[in-house]
Each structure stands twice: as structure tokens, then as C-alpha cells.
């Protein structure tokens, strides 16, 4: 069961897509993470530059997403985030997203499973939870509303 409210929301600013072409697994691409913010009742901070979202666009059109990046809290704690998910929708909706159009997230599926790792005792509760996020893709950013799995 998920909590009723997000424990925090991530807003990550993204680089352009670096395409690696069609591999045996699908169309491989990498999207660098430039930075961003984390705000919510259980965590506040920023996304450090240097993370990335490694994607494979599958033959069925779904984006298989694997992201790793670091959150630094307002108090200086550092948290590694590992996120795996899927984004898919009707072809016309996915084409609009690819162009950078703002699309209502109700028109496509974007979910990730998130795990966290930290050495800081002030936020070490994150080491012991799983979270699910509902995502929204923007032209050069992504928004993730993060819910703790209870």
C-alpha cells in the first residue's frame, strides 16, 4: 500500500538525449541529470549534477528507465538514488513528449521503483524503505512524486 501523500517531489533538470543507436536490446540512450530540487514533508534538498538516466526504447515503444543520481539534503546529507521504471503511452502522445510538448501525465504511464542509500543517521530511514514514483516528463526536466510503500 502506498502512502496517501508524496513524501517528497523531485524536479530534475535534464541534458539533451545522447543516442547510442539501436543495439540488440533496443534503442539505447542516455540523458544526463544537470541538477534540480527535492521538496516535501519528509525531505528537502537538491539533486547534484552528474547523475544520468540510462534508457532503452523497446520494440513495443516503452522506455525502460534506469537512473542513478545523488540527493543532497538542506542539512548536507547525501543520498544515492537508484530508480528503475517504465514510460509508455499511445504513439501520438509519445511523439508529443519526444518533441518536448507538455502533455498531461494522465495520458501516459510513467512509474519508477526507487531505492535509497545513505550513511547519514538523520536520513538513514531511507535505507529501509521502497518507494514508487509517478512521473511527468517535460521538455528538459522530469517531475517525480515519490510515495513510500508502507
N, C-alpha and C positions, 0 to 999 in steps of 0.2 A: 504494500500500500504506500502511496506517496503522500507526503505532507500536503496540506491544503494550500499553502503559500510557498513561493520560492524562498529558499534560504539565502539566495543572492542571485543577482543578474550579472552576467558577463557581457561586456561590449568590447569586442576585439576589432582593431583596425588591421586591414589586410593589405598585403602587396598584391600585385597582379599575378595572374596564373603563369607558372613556369611549366610548359608542356614538355613531356618526355616522349610523347608519341604512343602508338599502340604497341603494347607488349603482349606476351602470351596471356596475361591476366586481364587485360583491358587497357583503356586509355589512361596512362599514368600521368599525374600532375602533382605539383607541389605549390602551396600557397603560403608564403611567409607571413608571420604574425609580427606586426610593427609595434604593437602596444595596445593599451586600452584600459578599461576600468572595471572594477568589481564593486558592486554596491548591494547591500541588503541587510536584513536584520541579524544575520549570523556572521557576516564577513564583509569587510570593506578594504579596498586596496587598488592595486593596478596590475596590469599584465605587463611583464617585462618584454622588451623586444628580443627576438631571436628564436622564438618557437616557430612551429610550422604545422600545417595541415597537409598530410600526405593522402592523396585521393586516387582511387581507381574508378573510372566511369565504366561500369559493367556493360555487357552486351544488352541487358534489359533496360539500360538508361539510368539505373540507380547509381548514385555516388556513394561509394564505400569510403567512409571518412575515418582517418586515424590521426589524431592531433596530440601533440605534446608541447607544453609551454609552462611558464612559471608565473605564479601569482606572488606579488609582494604585498603584504598587508600594510595598513597605515602604521602599524607598530613595528614593521620591519621583518616580520616572519616571512620566510619563503616556502612556497608550497608548489610541488611539481604536480601538474595535472596530466593525466592520461585519459583521452576521450576517444571512444570508438562509436561510430554511428552510421546512419543511412539518411540520405536525402533523395526523394523521388517524387514524381508527380506526372500529370498529363504532359505530353510533349510540348504543347503550346505554352504551358506555364513554365516549364524548364527552359525553353527558349527565351522567354522574357527575363528570367533570372540571369541567364548567361549574358544577355545584353546589358545587365545592370539595372533593369527596371525594378521599382519597388512593387512587390507582389504580396498580397495578403497571405500570411502564413497558413491560413485555413485552407488554401488551395493546393498545398503540397505538404508532404510528410518530411519532417526534419527532426530526428531524435538522436540523442547520444547517451551512452552509458559512461559515467565518469568515476574515476578513482583518484585519490589524492595521496601524496606522500610528503611528510614534513618532519623535521627534527625539533620544531619549536613547541614547547609544552603548552603554550597559550592556545594553539590551534590543533593540537595532536588528536582531537576528537575526529578530525578529518581522515586520519589514518584508518579509522574503524567504521567508515560508512561507505555505502554505494550511493550514487546519485544518478538521476535521469534528468536530462535537459531537453526542453522544447526549444528548437532553434528557429531563427528568422534570418535569412540571407539578404544583405543589402549590397549595393554596388561594390563597395570597398570595405565592408565590415560584416560582422555577424553578431547577433544578439542571442544569448542563451539564458533562458530562465531555468535555474537549477533547483531541483526538488530532491530532498533526502528520501531515500527508500527506507521506510520505517519497518 
